[in-house]
Amino acid sequence: MAFDFKKEFKEFYQPKSKPEIIEIPSMNFLAVRGKGDPNEESGEYSKALEMLYTISYTLKMSYKGDYKITDFFQYVVPPLEGFWWQEDIKGVDLTDKSKFQWISVIRLPDFITKQDFNWAIEEATKKKKIDLSKVELVSITEGLVVQMLHVGPYDREIDTVKIMEQYMLENGYEYDFDEFRHHHEIYLSDPRKTVPEKLKTIIRHPIRKK
């Protein structure tokens, strides 16, 4: 059976519908950076997702070809994630999507190396005939966060954020947004196949002890 990050690391991918404080360790990701409204048709964001999934599945299916990744085991591609912010704002304004800065990411197994990443970029570029130069291999240490499962439309995330903020303050923490720590979303549902009322999204905010 293929390794499934969501099942093996429930503390990171299956939070409850109430806030909790958790330490997130260093993880490796494919990443694409961009800006602008993610809902813009054929915009930067949709192109970023195409690039991320192209490389993710090139690596996942590598075992069927001639290229062999050391210590490879079959796995389920982890969910899409996104870090969101705006310039000159501490935190994020969820009501103004036009000014979004973002980094879209998909987690990688630890056995994927820079050499494997470079191979995947070259292989996918050759096969798909698309520009994949914006895809990066990055390591992110998120650290201490408050997180909660949001169920419902993305436009109603502010309700969940308010609950998280109250819980954080009541337990002696404060926000720790900076140029590296941002509003973080993990998308557990496919918006193309799920009605807005049933969308499941993990929301994380960086915090520190007061």
Protein Blocks (a to p, Z undefined) as FASTA:
>chain_A
ZZdfklmmmmlmmccfbdcddddddddddddddedjfklghilklmmmmmmmmmmmmmmm
mmmmmbdcehiacddddddddddddehiahjafklmmlpccdddddddfklcfklmmmmm
mmmmmmnopafklpccddddebjadddddeddfklmmmmmmmmmmmmmmnopacfddfkb
ccddddfbdfklccfkloccddddddddZZ
